[in-house]
Amino acid sequence: MPGGHTVPAHATEDDDPLARERAHLARSRAALRAMREDAEALDIRDVTANWVNAQVLQRQIDERIKALADHAGTPLFFGRLDYLHAPGAELAEGAQGGQFYIGRRHVHDADGDPMVIDWRAPVSQPFYRASRKDPMDVGLRRRFGYTGGDLTAYEDEHLTDPAETDRTSRLLQAEIERPRVGPMRDIVATIQPEQDEIVRSGLGGTVCVQGGPGTGKTAVGLHRVAFLLYAHRERLARTGTLVIGPNRSFLHYIEQVLPALGELEVKQATVDDLVTAGTGVEVRGTDAAEAAVVKGDARMATVLARAVRSHVTLPTEPVVVVRGSRRWRVPAYELEEVVRELLDRDIRYGAARDALPQRIAHAVLVRMEQAGEAPDDRVQDAVARNAAVKAAVRAIWPPVDPAKLVLRLLSDPEFLAEHAEGVLTADEQKAILWQTPPRGVRSAKWSAADAVLIDETADLVSRTPSLGHVVVDEAQDLSPMQYRAVGRRCTTGSATVLGDLAQGTTPWATASWEEALAHLGKRDAVVEELTAGFRVPREVIAYASRLLPAISPGLAEVRSIREAPGSLAVRRVPAADGLDAAVVGACAEALGNEGSIGLIAADPRVGPLADALAAAGIPYLAPGEETTPDVRLTLVPASLAKGLEYDYVVLDEPSAVVDAEPDERTGLRRLYVSLTRAVSGLTVVHATALPEQLAS
């Protein structure tokens, strides 16, 4: 391999250093097998006789065994650090000398000495951060090339040798460019210093990563989860972690990254999954763009809060509690004071409702004490359960069903107008009202935006549980109300927000990260921008970046480190009736290369292209389906292309991609996304004129 060292697979340890590294890999795999066998040999009967403890312990052992699995497709380590001085015991307790193999998980020998160090450990950090300007006490950094699980090459950097000059690692670039068949792979071997800073940032703060196509923001976010789980495992085991993606196809695409990093229990969901799970409603309807924009506006939170509070009625009658032969009377004005105090505290509607009977009971107990009695807590609880008190609470502070409240808001013009006064215009109110109101909650064809409104209302009634850390990808497409829904899931935790403003393709797409983070409830988040591209070739990203002035003025253009002459081809088909054949031909040509192929087209064009591929005998997959050596072509609607990547992309009719969206800016953003899915090559096939921004 250029820039590295290769040696035949049959070489002995005395022939070449690579043979010694292969031998260490073989010993490391044997040590990992021994660790797994030790875990499998554990007998919980030797530890506890309590069946509950036994169940818990057995589950922990099973998880340990699962975590010790060896992934045959990748080596246990991908790099080596030779320190000038052995790091302190606090960094790598038990490690001998200054040589450390950096890998995906920790492996130790029978004596407990480390053979592979987890990439997340402090001693591994210089593998990503060390440079000639700051070698971090590292004399040599060695990167390994590999095919499958076998080492095939190595490349050395002598960080303290003045004779060596800075250069781009050939092995690193080859790993980035390596064709892939299967799901998204991790980038743990190729993390760059600016990415590593984000990955290793602390749990307490929220980080927002603005990154153009190919800058690795998604992989950075997933590796950040893996790092946080390593550094704060006990805390996050209690509070939980969650990765939120734009759709299930995307989640399926990334689901094997975290297990490859040693993390097995991170939950994944879409925003729709979150809000429907919390409210129990089923999304069966869709909104017109105008209605969806209004429903997703943060002002709806004010409308909902007003509607919830409107259920409270100030008391006009006293409460009379009968206990034995005595009658205790709490006048209406005193009840009103209690109610107003609860309203002023601005606590959850349900919490205030639960507090009201105890407040009334307390007022009764004060009168009992004034009369010479000595009531205790049991008496107060009994008074709170008194029929008269319960009746008063039902009249003053009735229960609120979130779905029923949203149903009424969207069905009753007068109810909506009352609570939207001064917040929504008459036209905005009209846009979100149902033309034909449903009979009830179950028969309603709720939209995704409706479900978010119900979730907001549910939180006004009862606080949503918070997780320890949430990662939200493709965040630029969330509405303000969706940001609020995500923010509710990490009110006491932190978040990693990933996105690209230039790839916002919803009518409510994020205008700025400052605004988005305010809706998320994380105004103090740090915004980091990744501008170095590692995935998309320089020629391809430069072509796509012609759209930036129209879709996101002022946003920095991605600077790709990879120059790949011939990676971009733009082909004009003379007649529209020959377009399908030309696209199929381009796909057949792309299949002559190694790796995955994506055929991206405007959604209305997917059907005709599917027929054309079938007629040509070319099998294909749908987005989210895993490629195999026999089927490497995926037919991708442009609406689902975001976040996906393929070695080679064939893009059908760019103007159709633009025209399929409700407005030109959204269409050009969708086109920008589609143009930037390729790792090795992009072929654009068109019969009609290209958008003027590309033609220039």
C-alpha positions as CSV (number, residue, x, y, z in Angstrom):
1,M,0.0,0.0,0.0
2,P,1.5,3.4,-0.9
3,G,2.8,5.2,2.1
4,G,2.7,2.1,4.2
5,H,4.4,-1.2,4.6
6,T,3.1,-4.5,3.4
7,V,4.3,-8.1,3.8
8,P,3.0,-11.4,2.5
9,A,0.5,-13.2,4.7
10,H,3.0,-16.1,5.2
11,A,5.8,-14.0,6.6
12,T,7.3,-15.0,10.0
13,E,7.8,-12.7,13.0
14,D,11.5,-12.4,12.1
15,D,10.8,-11.3,8.6
16,D,8.9,-8.1,9.2
17,P,7.4,-6.0,12.0
18,L,3.9,-6.6,10.5
19,A,4.3,-10.3,11.2
20,R,4.9,-9.5,14.9
21,E,1.8,-7.3,14.9
22,R,-0.2,-10.1,13.4
23,A,1.1,-12.4,16.1
24,H,0.0,-9.9,18.8
25,L,-3.4,-9.7,17.2
26,A,-3.7,-13.5,17.3
27,R,-2.7,-13.5,21.0
28,S,-5.1,-10.7,21.7
29,R,-8.0,-12.7,20.1
30,A,-7.0,-15.7,22.2
31,A,-7.0,-13.6,25.3
32,L,-10.5,-12.2,24.4
33,R,-11.8,-15.8,23.9
34,A,-10.4,-16.6,27.4
35,M,-12.2,-13.6,28.9
36,R,-15.4,-14.7,27.3
37,E,-14.9,-18.3,28.5
38,D,-14.3,-17.1,32.0
39,A,-17.5,-15.2,31.9
40,E,-19.4,-18.2,30.6
41,A,-18.0,-20.4,33.3
42,L,-19.4,-18.2,36.1
43,D,-22.0,-20.0,38.3
44,I,-24.4,-17.7,40.0
45,R,-25.2,-20.5,42.5
46,D,-21.7,-19.9,44.0
47,V,-22.6,-16.3,44.6
48,T,-26.2,-16.0,45.8
49,A,-29.1,-18.2,46.7
50,N,-31.6,-15.4,46.4
51,W,-33.5,-15.9,43.2
52,V,-34.1,-12.2,42.6
53,N,-30.4,-11.4,43.0
54,A,-29.6,-14.4,40.8
55,Q,-31.8,-13.1,38.0
56,V,-30.1,-9.7,38.1
57,L,-26.7,-11.3,38.3
58,Q,-27.4,-13.7,35.4
59,R,-28.5,-10.8,33.2
60,Q,-25.3,-8.9,34.0
61,I,-23.3,-12.0,33.1
62,D,-25.2,-12.4,29.9
63,E,-24.5,-8.8,28.9
64,R,-20.9,-9.3,29.8
65,I,-20.6,-12.3,27.6
66,K,-22.3,-10.5,24.7
67,A,-20.0,-7.5,25.1
68,L,-17.0,-9.9,24.9
69,A,-17.9,-11.0,21.4
70,D,-15.1,-10.8,18.8
71,H,-16.1,-9.0,15.6
72,A,-14.4,-11.2,12.9
73,G,-14.7,-8.5,10.3
74,T,-12.5,-6.0,12.1
75,P,-9.2,-6.4,14.0
76,L,-9.2,-5.9,17.8
77,F,-6.8,-3.0,17.3
78,F,-6.2,-0.4,14.6
79,G,-3.2,1.5,16.0
80,R,-0.3,1.6,18.3
81,L,1.3,4.3,20.5
82,D,4.9,4.1,21.6
83,Y,5.3,6.6,24.5
84,L,8.7,8.2,25.2
85,H,8.0,7.6,28.9
86,A,5.6,5.1,30.4
87,P,2.3,6.8,31.3
88,G,1.4,7.0,35.0
89,A,-0.4,4.1,36.7
90,E,-3.6,6.2,36.9
91,L,-3.8,6.1,33.1
92,A,-3.2,2.4,32.4
93,E,-2.8,0.5,35.6
94,G,-0.7,-2.7,35.1
95,A,0.6,-1.7,31.7
96,Q,4.3,-2.4,31.2
97,G,6.5,-0.2,29.2
98,G,5.4,2.6,26.9
99,Q,3.8,0.6,24.1
100,F,0.0,0.5,23.8
101,Y,-2.3,-1.1,21.2
102,I,-5.4,1.0,20.6
103,G,-8.6,-0.8,19.8
104,R,-12.4,-1.1,20.1
105,R,-12.4,-2.6,23.6
106,H,-10.1,-3.5,26.5
107,V,-8.4,-7.0,26.3
108,H,-6.1,-8.4,29.0
109,D,-4.1,-11.5,29.4
110,A,-4.3,-14.2,32.1
111,D,-2.3,-12.0,34.5
112,G,-4.5,-9.0,34.0
113,D,-2.0,-7.1,31.9
114,P,-3.6,-5.1,29.0
115,M,-3.0,-6.3,25.5
116,V,-5.4,-3.8,23.9
117,I,-6.5,-0.5,25.3
118,D,-10.0,0.8,24.7
119,W,-10.0,3.8,22.4
120,R,-11.9,5.7,25.0
121,A,-9.3,5.4,27.7
122,P,-7.2,8.5,28.6
123,V,-4.0,6.7,27.5
124,S,-5.5,6.4,23.9
125,Q,-6.3,10.1,23.4
126,P,-2.9,10.9,21.8
127,F,-3.7,8.5,19.0
128,Y,-6.2,11.1,17.8
129,R,-4.7,14.3,19.2
130,A,-0.9,14.0,19.0
131,S,1.0,16.0,16.4
132,R,4.5,17.2,15.7
133,K,3.7,20.5,17.3
134,D,2.4,18.7,20.4
135,P,3.5,15.0,20.4
136,M,2.0,14.5,23.9
137,D,5.0,12.3,24.8
138,V,4.4,10.0,21.9
139,G,7.5,9.0,19.9
140,L,5.8,6.8,17.4
141,R,2.2,6.5,16.2
142,R,1.5,3.4,14.1
143,R,-1.7,3.0,12.0
144,F,-2.7,-0.4,10.6
145,G,-4.3,-1.2,7.3
146,Y,-6.6,-4.2,7.3
147,T,-9.0,-6.2,5.2
148,G,-11.7,-8.0,7.1
149,G,-10.1,-8.9,10.4
150,D,-6.6,-9.3,9.1
151,L,-3.8,-6.8,9.3
152,T,-2.4,-6.0,5.8
153,A,-0.2,-3.0,6.3
154,Y,1.2,-0.4,8.7
155,E,2.2,3.2,8.6
156,D,4.5,5.0,11.1
157,E,4.7,8.6,12.2
158,H,7.8,9.5,14.3
159,L,6.3,12.6,16.0
160,T,9.6,13.7,17.5
161,D,11.8,13.2,14.5
162,P,12.6,16.6,12.9
163,A,13.5,14.8,9.7
164,E,9.9,13.8,9.1
165,T,7.4,16.3,7.7
166,D,3.6,16.6,8.1
167,R,1.7,14.6,5.5
168,T,-1.8,13.1,5.1
169,S,-1.9,9.5,6.3
170,R,-2.3,7.2,3.3
171,L,-3.8,4.4,5.4
172,L,-6.2,6.8,7.0
173,Q,-7.4,8.1,3.6
174,A,-7.6,4.5,2.3
175,E,-9.8,3.5,5.3
176,I,-12.1,6.4,4.6
177,E,-12.3,5.5,0.9
178,R,-12.6,1.7,1.5
179,P,-15.7,0.3,-0.3
180,R,-18.3,-1.0,2.1
181,V,-21.0,-3.6,1.8
182,G,-23.4,-3.5,4.7
183,P,-24.4,-0.9,7.3
184,M,-22.7,2.3,8.2
185,R,-19.3,1.5,9.8
186,D,-17.8,3.3,12.7
187,I,-15.0,5.8,12.2
188,V,-13.1,5.0,15.4
189,A,-9.9,4.4,13.5
190,T,-10.1,7.7,11.5
191,I,-11.3,10.2,14.1
192,Q,-9.6,13.6,13.6
193,P,-8.4,15.9,16.3
194,E,-11.3,18.4,15.9
195,Q,-13.8,15.5,16.0
196,D,-12.1,13.9,19.0
197,E,-12.5,17.1,21.0
198,I,-16.2,16.9,20.5
199,V,-16.3,13.1,21.2
200,R,-14.6,13.5,24.5
201,S,-16.3,16.6,25.7
202,G,-17.9,16.3,29.2
203,L,-21.3,14.9,30.0
204,G,-22.6,18.0,31.8
205,G,-22.7,20.3,28.7
206,T,-24.8,20.2,25.5
207,V,-22.9,20.3,22.3
208,C,-24.3,21.3,18.9
209,V,-22.3,20.2,15.8
210,Q,-22.9,22.0,12.5
211,G,-21.3,19.9,9.9
212,G,-21.6,19.8,6.1
213,P,-21.9,16.6,4.1
214,G,-19.0,14.2,4.7
215,T,-17.7,15.9,7.8
216,G,-18.5,12.9,10.0
217,K,-21.0,14.6,12.3
218,T,-23.2,11.5,12.7
219,A,-20.3,9.3,13.5
220,V,-19.0,11.9,15.9
221,G,-22.3,11.9,17.7
222,L,-22.5,8.1,18.0
223,H,-18.9,7.9,19.2
224,R,-19.7,10.6,21.7
225,V,-22.4,8.3,23.1
226,A,-20.0,5.5,23.3
227,F,-17.4,7.6,25.1
228,L,-19.9,9.0,27.6
229,L,-21.1,5.5,28.4
230,Y,-17.5,4.5,29.0
231,A,-16.6,7.5,31.2
232,H,-20.0,7.8,33.1
233,R,-21.4,4.3,32.8
234,E,-23.0,4.0,36.3
235,R,-24.7,7.4,36.0
236,L,-26.0,6.8,32.5
237,A,-27.1,3.3,33.4
238,R,-29.5,4.9,35.9
239,T,-30.6,7.8,33.7
240,G,-30.5,6.3,30.2
241,T,-29.3,7.4,26.8
242,L,-31.2,7.8,23.5
243,V,-30.3,8.4,19.9
244,I,-33.0,10.2,17.9
245,G,-32.9,9.9,14.1
246,P,-35.1,11.4,11.3
247,N,-36.7,8.1,10.2
248,R,-36.5,4.3,10.9
249,S,-34.5,3.7,7.7
250,F,-31.8,5.9,9.0
251,L,-31.9,4.3,12.4
252,H,-31.6,0.9,10.9
253,Y,-28.6,2.2,8.8
254,I,-26.6,3.2,11.9
255,E,-27.8,0.5,14.4
256,Q,-24.6,-1.6,14.1
257,V,-22.2,1.2,14.8
258,L,-22.6,1.3,18.6
259,P,-22.3,-2.5,19.1
260,A,-19.0,-2.3,17.1
261,L,-17.9,0.2,19.7
262,G,-18.9,-2.1,22.6
263,E,-22.2,-0.5,23.4
264,L,-25.3,-2.7,23.2
265,E,-28.1,-1.0,25.2
266,V,-28.5,2.5,23.6
267,K,-32.1,3.0,22.6
268,Q,-33.0,4.6,19.2
269,A,-36.1,6.3,18.2
270,T,-37.6,9.0,15.9
271,V,-39.4,12.0,17.3
272,D,-42.7,10.4,16.2
273,D,-41.8,7.3,18.1
274,L,-41.2,9.3,21.3
275,V,-44.4,11.3,21.2
276,T,-46.7,8.5,20.2
277,A,-45.2,6.2,22.8
278,G,-45.9,8.8,25.4
279,T,-49.4,9.7,24.3
280,G,-50.7,6.4,23.0
281,V,-52.1,8.0,19.8
282,E,-51.6,6.6,16.4
283,V,-50.4,8.8,13.6
284,R,-52.6,8.1,10.5
285,G,-53.0,11.5,9.0
286,T,-50.9,14.2,7.3
287,D,-51.0,18.0,7.4
288,A,-50.8,20.5,4.6
289,A,-47.5,22.4,4.8
290,E,-49.3,25.6,6.1
291,A,-51.0,23.7,8.9
292,A,-47.8,21.8,9.8
293,V,-45.8,25.1,10.1
294,V,-48.4,26.6,12.5
295,K,-48.7,23.5,14.6
296,G,-44.9,23.2,14.8
297,D,-44.5,26.9,15.9
298,A,-43.4,27.5,19.5
299,R,-46.4,29.8,20.0
300,M,-48.6,26.7,20.1
301,A,-47.1,26.0,23.5
302,T,-48.7,29.2,24.8
303,V,-52.0,28.3,23.3
304,L,-51.9,24.9,24.9
305,A,-50.9,26.2,28.3
306,R,-53.8,28.7,28.2
307,A,-56.2,25.9,27.3
308,V,-55.0,23.6,30.1
309,R,-55.3,26.3,32.7
310,S,-58.7,27.3,31.5
311,H,-60.1,24.1,33.1
312,V,-59.5,25.6,36.6
313,T,-62.6,27.3,38.0
314,L,-62.3,29.6,41.0
315,P,-64.6,28.4,43.8
316,T,-67.8,30.2,44.7
317,E,-69.0,27.8,47.4
318,P,-67.5,26.8,50.7
319,V,-66.4,23.2,51.5
320,V,-68.1,21.6,54.5
321,V,-66.4,18.5,56.0
322,V,-68.4,16.4,58.4
323,R,-66.4,14.3,60.9
324,G,-68.5,12.6,63.6
325,S,-70.7,15.2,65.2
326,R,-68.6,18.1,64.0
327,R,-68.8,20.2,60.8
328,W,-65.8,22.0,59.6
329,R,-66.3,24.8,57.1
330,V,-63.7,26.3,54.7
331,P,-65.1,29.5,53.1
332,A,-65.0,30.2,49.4
333,Y,-62.6,33.1,49.7
334,E,-60.0,30.9,51.5
335,L,-60.4,28.2,48.8
336,E,-59.8,30.9,46.2
337,E,-56.6,31.9,47.9
338,V,-55.4,28.3,47.8
339,V,-56.3,28.0,44.1
340,R,-54.6,31.2,43.1
341,E,-51.5,30.3,45.0
342,L,-51.2,27.0,43.2
343,L,-51.8,28.8,39.8
344,D,-49.1,31.4,40.6
345,R,-46.6,28.6,41.4
346,D,-46.9,27.5,37.8
347,I,-46.4,23.9,38.6
348,R,-47.7,21.0,36.5
349,Y,-51.5,20.9,36.2
350,G,-51.6,17.4,37.6
351,A,-49.2,18.1,40.5
352,A,-51.3,21.1,41.5
353,R,-54.5,19.0,41.3
354,D,-52.9,16.4,43.5
355,A,-51.9,19.1,46.0
356,L,-55.3,20.8,46.2
357,P,-57.1,18.2,48.4
358,Q,-54.1,18.3,50.9
359,R,-54.3,22.1,51.0
360,I,-58.0,22.0,51.7
361,A,-57.4,19.3,54.4
362,H,-54.8,21.5,55.9
363,A,-57.2,24.3,56.2
364,V,-59.6,22.0,58.0
365,L,-56.9,20.8,60.4
366,V,-56.1,24.4,61.3
367,R,-59.7,24.8,62.4
368,M,-59.5,21.5,64.4
369,E,-56.4,22.7,66.2
370,Q,-58.1,26.1,67.0
371,A,-60.9,24.1,68.5
372,G,-58.5,22.3,70.8
373,E,-58.2,19.0,68.9
374,A,-54.8,17.4,68.1
375,P,-55.1,15.9,64.6
376,D,-52.1,14.1,63.0
377,D,-51.1,13.2,59.4
378,R,-53.6,10.3,59.3
379,V,-56.4,12.7,60.0
380,Q,-55.2,15.1,57.3
381,D,-55.1,12.2,54.8
382,A,-58.6,11.1,55.8
383,V,-60.0,14.6,55.3
384,A,-58.3,14.9,51.9
385,R,-60.2,11.7,50.9
386,N,-63.5,13.1,52.2
387,A,-66.3,13.0,49.7
388,A,-66.9,16.8,50.0
389,V,-63.3,17.6,49.4
390,K,-63.2,15.2,46.4
391,A,-66.3,16.9,45.0
392,A,-64.8,20.3,45.4
393,V,-61.5,19.3,43.7
394,R,-63.5,17.8,40.7
395,A,-65.4,21.1,40.4
396,I,-62.4,23.4,40.8
397,W,-59.6,21.5,39.2
398,P,-61.0,18.7,36.9
399,P,-58.7,16.2,35.3
400,V,-57.4,17.0,31.8
401,D,-57.0,14.4,29.0
402,P,-54.3,15.7,26.7
403,A,-55.6,14.1,23.5
404,K,-59.2,15.3,24.2
405,L,-58.0,18.8,24.8
406,V,-56.0,19.0,21.5
407,L,-59.0,17.4,19.8
408,R,-61.2,20.2,21.1
409,L,-58.7,22.9,20.1
410,L,-58.5,21.6,16.5
411,S,-62.3,21.1,16.3
412,D,-63.9,24.0,18.1
413,P,-63.2,27.4,16.5
414,E,-64.5,29.3,19.5
415,F,-62.3,27.4,22.0
416,L,-59.3,27.9,19.8
417,A,-60.0,31.6,19.3
418,E,-60.3,32.1,23.0
419,H,-56.9,30.7,23.8
420,A,-55.1,31.8,20.6
421,E,-56.1,35.4,21.0
422,G,-53.1,37.6,20.5
423,V,-51.0,34.6,19.7
424,L,-52.2,33.2,16.3
425,T,-53.8,35.2,13.6
426,A,-57.3,34.4,12.3
427,D,-55.7,32.8,9.1
428,E,-53.4,30.7,11.2
429,Q,-56.2,29.5,13.4
430,K,-58.2,28.6,10.3
431,A,-55.2,26.7,8.9
432,I,-55.1,24.3,11.8
433,L,-58.8,23.7,12.3
434,W,-60.2,20.4,11.0
435,Q,-62.7,20.9,8.3
436,T,-64.6,17.8,9.4
437,P,-64.1,17.3,13.2
438,P,-63.7,13.6,14.2
439,R,-66.2,12.0,16.6
440,G,-63.5,11.2,19.2
441,V,-59.9,10.6,20.0
442,R,-59.8,7.1,18.5
443,S,-61.4,8.0,15.2
444,A,-59.2,11.1,14.7
445,K,-56.6,10.9,12.0
446,W,-53.8,12.4,14.0
447,S,-50.8,13.9,12.1
448,A,-47.2,13.8,13.4
449,A,-47.6,17.5,14.4
450,D,-50.8,16.7,16.3
451,A,-49.0,14.0,18.3
452,V,-46.3,16.6,19.3
453,L,-49.1,18.9,20.5
454,I,-50.6,16.1,22.6
455,D,-47.1,15.4,24.0
456,E,-46.7,19.0,25.0
457,T,-50.1,19.0,26.7
458,A,-49.2,15.8,28.5
459,D,-46.1,17.5,29.8
460,L,-48.2,20.4,31.0
461,V,-50.3,17.9,33.0
462,S,-47.5,15.6,34.2
463,R,-43.7,16.1,33.9
464,T,-42.0,14.0,31.2
465,P,-39.2,11.8,32.6
466,S,-35.7,13.0,31.7
467,L,-32.8,10.9,30.4
468,G,-29.1,11.4,31.1
469,H,-28.1,12.1,27.5
470,V,-29.9,12.5,24.2
471,V,-28.3,12.6,20.7
472,V,-30.5,14.1,18.0
473,D,-29.3,13.8,14.4
474,E,-30.5,15.7,11.3
475,A,-31.8,18.2,13.8
476,Q,-32.1,21.0,11.3
477,D,-35.4,19.5,10.2
478,L,-37.1,19.6,13.5
479,S,-39.9,22.2,14.2
480,P,-39.7,24.3,17.4
481,M,-42.4,22.1,19.0
482,Q,-40.4,19.0,18.1
483,Y,-37.3,20.6,19.7
484,R,-39.4,21.1,22.8
485,A,-40.4,17.5,22.8
486,V,-36.8,16.4,22.6
487,G,-35.8,18.9,25.2
488,R,-38.4,17.5,27.6
489,R,-36.5,14.2,27.5
490,C,-33.2,15.8,28.7
491,T,-34.3,18.6,31.1
492,T,-31.9,17.2,33.8
493,G,-29.4,15.7,31.3
494,S,-27.4,16.9,28.3
495,A,-27.7,16.6,24.6
496,T,-25.6,16.3,21.4
497,V,-27.3,18.1,18.5
498,L,-26.1,17.2,15.0
499,G,-27.1,18.8,11.8
500,D,-26.5,21.0,8.8
501,L,-28.5,24.1,8.2
502,A,-28.0,23.8,4.4
503,Q,-29.7,20.4,4.5
504,G,-32.9,21.6,6.1
505,T,-35.7,20.2,3.8
506,T,-38.9,20.8,5.8
507,P,-41.0,24.0,5.6
508,W,-40.2,24.7,9.2
509,A,-36.4,23.9,8.9
510,T,-34.2,25.5,11.5
511,A,-33.1,29.1,10.7
512,S,-30.2,29.2,13.2
513,W,-28.8,27.0,15.9
514,E,-29.2,29.6,18.6
515,E,-32.9,29.6,17.9
516,A,-33.1,25.8,17.9
517,L,-31.1,25.5,21.1
518,A,-33.4,27.9,22.8
519,H,-36.4,25.8,21.9
520,L,-34.5,22.7,23.1
521,G,-34.0,24.4,26.5
522,K,-30.2,24.4,26.1
523,R,-29.3,28.1,25.5
524,D,-25.8,27.6,26.9
525,A,-24.9,24.8,24.5
526,V,-21.5,25.1,22.7
527,V,-21.8,25.2,18.9
528,E,-19.0,23.5,17.0
529,E,-18.5,23.7,13.3
530,L,-16.9,20.9,11.3
531,T,-15.7,22.1,7.9
532,A,-13.1,19.4,6.9
533,G,-14.7,16.8,4.7
534,F,-13.6,13.2,4.8
535,R,-16.3,11.4,2.9
536,V,-17.3,13.3,-0.2
537,P,-14.6,13.8,-2.9
538,R,-13.4,17.4,-3.5
539,E,-14.8,17.5,-7.0
540,V,-18.3,16.4,-5.9
541,I,-18.6,18.7,-2.9
542,A,-17.4,21.6,-4.9
543,Y,-20.1,20.9,-7.5
544,A,-22.8,20.6,-4.8
545,S,-21.6,23.7,-3.0
546,R,-22.7,25.9,-6.0
547,L,-26.1,25.7,-4.3
548,L,-25.0,27.1,-1.0
549,P,-25.5,30.8,-1.8
550,A,-29.2,30.0,-2.6
551,I,-30.0,27.6,0.2
552,S,-27.9,28.9,3.1
553,P,-26.1,32.1,2.5
554,G,-23.0,32.6,4.7
555,L,-22.6,29.0,5.6
556,A,-19.0,27.8,5.2
557,E,-18.3,25.5,2.3
558,V,-16.9,22.0,3.2
559,R,-13.2,21.6,2.4
560,S,-12.7,18.0,1.4
561,I,-9.3,16.5,2.1
562,R,-9.8,14.0,-0.7
563,E,-9.1,14.9,-4.3
564,A,-10.5,12.2,-6.7
565,P,-10.1,13.1,-10.4
566,G,-13.0,11.6,-12.4
567,S,-15.2,11.2,-9.4
568,L,-17.9,13.5,-11.0
569,A,-19.7,12.9,-14.2
570,V,-22.7,15.0,-15.5
571,R,-24.4,13.4,-18.5
572,R,-27.1,15.0,-20.6
573,V,-29.6,12.7,-22.3
574,P,-30.8,14.1,-25.7
575,A,-34.5,13.0,-25.2
576,A,-36.6,12.5,-22.2
577,D,-37.8,9.1,-23.4
578,G,-34.3,7.8,-23.2
579,L,-33.7,8.9,-19.6
580,D,-34.7,5.7,-17.9
581,A,-32.4,3.6,-20.1
582,A,-29.5,6.0,-19.5
583,V,-30.0,5.9,-15.7
584,V,-30.1,2.1,-15.8
585,G,-26.9,2.1,-17.9
586,A,-25.2,4.4,-15.4
587,C,-26.2,2.0,-12.6
588,A,-24.8,-1.0,-14.5
589,E,-21.6,0.9,-15.0
590,A,-21.4,1.8,-11.3
591,L,-21.9,-1.8,-10.3
592,G,-18.6,-2.6,-12.1
593,N,-16.9,-0.9,-9.1
594,E,-16.5,-2.4,-5.6
595,G,-18.9,-1.2,-2.9
596,S,-22.5,0.0,-2.5
597,I,-24.4,1.9,-5.2
598,G,-27.3,4.3,-4.5
599,L,-29.7,5.4,-7.2
600,I,-31.3,8.6,-5.9
601,A,-34.4,10.0,-7.6
602,A,-37.3,12.4,-7.0
603,D,-40.0,10.4,-5.2
604,P,-42.4,10.4,-8.3
605,R,-39.6,9.0,-10.4
606,V,-39.0,5.9,-8.1
607,G,-41.8,3.8,-9.7
608,P,-40.7,4.2,-13.3
609,L,-37.0,3.6,-12.4
610,A,-38.0,0.5,-10.4
611,D,-39.7,-0.9,-13.5
612,A,-36.7,0.0,-15.7
613,L,-34.3,-1.8,-13.3
614,A,-36.6,-4.9,-13.1
615,A,-36.8,-5.0,-16.9
616,A,-33.0,-4.9,-17.1
617,G,-32.7,-7.7,-14.6
618,I,-30.8,-5.5,-12.1
619,P,-31.9,-6.4,-8.5
620,Y,-32.2,-3.5,-6.0
621,L,-33.0,-2.8,-2.4
622,A,-35.1,-0.2,-0.5
623,P,-33.4,2.2,1.9
624,G,-32.6,0.6,5.2
625,E,-32.2,-2.9,3.7
626,E,-28.7,-4.3,4.1
627,T,-26.6,-4.7,1.0
628,T,-25.0,-8.0,0.2
629,P,-22.3,-9.0,-2.2
630,D,-25.0,-10.1,-4.6
631,V,-27.3,-7.1,-4.3
632,R,-25.4,-3.8,-3.9
633,L,-27.8,-1.3,-5.5
634,T,-30.3,0.7,-3.4
635,L,-33.1,2.7,-5.0
636,V,-33.5,5.7,-2.8
637,P,-36.4,8.3,-2.9
638,A,-34.7,11.7,-2.5
639,S,-37.0,12.3,0.5
640,L,-35.2,9.5,2.3
641,A,-31.6,10.1,1.2
642,K,-30.6,12.3,4.1
643,G,-27.9,10.7,6.3
644,L,-27.3,7.8,4.0
645,E,-24.0,7.2,2.1
646,Y,-22.9,5.0,-0.8
647,D,-19.6,4.4,-2.5
648,Y,-21.1,5.4,-5.9
649,V,-24.3,7.4,-6.5
650,V,-26.3,7.8,-9.7
651,L,-28.6,10.9,-9.4
652,D,-31.6,10.9,-11.7
653,E,-32.9,14.2,-13.1
654,P,-31.9,17.0,-10.6
655,S,-34.7,19.3,-11.8
656,A,-37.3,16.7,-10.8
657,V,-35.8,16.5,-7.3
658,V,-36.3,20.3,-7.0
659,D,-39.8,20.3,-8.6
660,A,-41.0,17.6,-6.2
661,E,-40.8,20.0,-3.2
662,P,-43.3,22.8,-2.3
663,D,-40.8,25.6,-2.9
664,E,-37.5,26.2,-4.7
665,R,-35.3,26.7,-1.6
666,T,-36.5,23.4,-0.1
667,G,-36.1,21.7,-3.5
668,L,-32.5,23.0,-3.9
669,R,-31.7,21.8,-0.4
670,R,-33.1,18.4,-1.2
671,L,-30.9,18.4,-4.3
672,Y,-27.9,19.4,-2.2
673,V,-28.5,16.4,0.1
674,S,-28.8,14.1,-2.9
675,L,-25.6,15.3,-4.5
676,T,-23.5,14.7,-1.4
677,R,-24.2,11.0,-0.7
678,A,-21.3,9.6,-2.7
679,V,-18.0,8.5,-1.2
680,S,-16.1,7.6,-4.3
681,G,-18.1,8.8,-7.4
682,L,-21.2,10.6,-8.5
683,T,-22.9,10.4,-11.9
684,V,-25.7,12.9,-12.7
685,V,-28.0,11.9,-15.5
686,H,-30.5,14.5,-16.8
687,A,-32.8,15.1,-19.8
688,T,-34.2,18.5,-18.8
689,A,-32.1,21.6,-18.0
690,L,-30.1,21.6,-14.7
691,P,-31.1,24.2,-12.1
692,E,-29.3,27.4,-13.0
693,Q,-27.2,27.3,-9.8
694,L,-25.6,24.1,-11.1
695,A,-25.3,25.2,-14.7
696,S,-23.3,28.3,-13.8
